[in-house]
Amino acid sequence: MSLLHLDPEGLHPLPGLLSHAVVLPEAGLVYLSGQVAMNSSGDLVGAGDHGQQAEQIVHNIDTALAAAGTNRSRVVKEVIYIADYRLEVVAPIIAALRQGSTTPPPAQTIVGVAALYAPEFLVEVDIVAAI
C-alpha cells in the first residue's frame, strides 16, 4: 500500500518532526497529525481561549484536508484533546469544528489531558477522513 506524506503550504512547517497528513490512496483515507492553534508562521493563535484556538485548528484542518483532496464533510473520526478541561470549554470547540459543515457529525472522542505539546496550547484535534 502506498503512502503519500503531505506538508501543505499554509501550515506551520515542522520538517523532520511529522507529516501534517498521510494519505492512503488505496484505502481512500487520510490521517492528519494532531492540529494545534499555530498559524502558518508557527505563532500561537488564541492564547488562553479554547474557542479561538479551535477556530485556528479548523483552518489548519481545512488546509490539510484540501491538500489531500477532501474536506471536513468527509471526516470519519475526530479525537479532541483538551488541556485545562472544563465542561464549559467543550461547546465553543465543537461549535468551531461544526461551523461550515452540513453533514452529520463524525465519530468523536473527547479527552481531557494535563498538558499538550506546550503549555500555551489548550486544544489539539486528530482527524481521519475519507478521500
DAKADA-V357041 format. One record per backbone hydrogen bond with DSSP energy under -1.0 kcal/mol. CO is the residue of the C=O (numbers start at 0). NH is the residue of the N-H. If there is no record, write none. Layout:
BEGIN
co=CO nh=NH
co=CO nh=NH
END
This chain:
BEGIN
co=3 nh=22
co=5 nh=20
co=7 nh=10
co=13 nh=16
co=13 nh=17
co=19 nh=32
co=20 nh=5
co=21 nh=30
co=22 nh=3
co=23 nh=27
co=23 nh=28
co=27 nh=130
co=28 nh=23
co=29 nh=128
co=30 nh=21
co=34 nh=124
co=35 nh=37
co=36 nh=44
co=38 nh=41
co=42 nh=38
co=45 nh=48
co=48 nh=52
co=49 nh=53
co=50 nh=54
co=51 nh=55
co=52 nh=56
co=53 nh=57
co=54 nh=58
co=55 nh=59
co=56 nh=60
co=57 nh=61
co=58 nh=62
co=59 nh=63
co=60 nh=64
co=61 nh=65
co=62 nh=66
co=63 nh=67
co=64 nh=69
co=65 nh=68
co=70 nh=73
co=71 nh=74
co=73 nh=129
co=75 nh=106
co=76 nh=127
co=77 nh=108
co=78 nh=125
co=79 nh=110
co=80 nh=123
co=81 nh=112
co=85 nh=88
co=86 nh=89
co=88 nh=92
co=89 nh=93
co=90 nh=94
co=91 nh=95
co=92 nh=96
co=93 nh=97
co=94 nh=98
co=97 nh=100
co=106 nh=77
co=108 nh=79
co=110 nh=81
co=117 nh=120
co=121 nh=82
co=123 nh=80
co=124 nh=34
co=125 nh=78
co=126 nh=31
co=127 nh=75
co=127 nh=76
co=128 nh=29
END
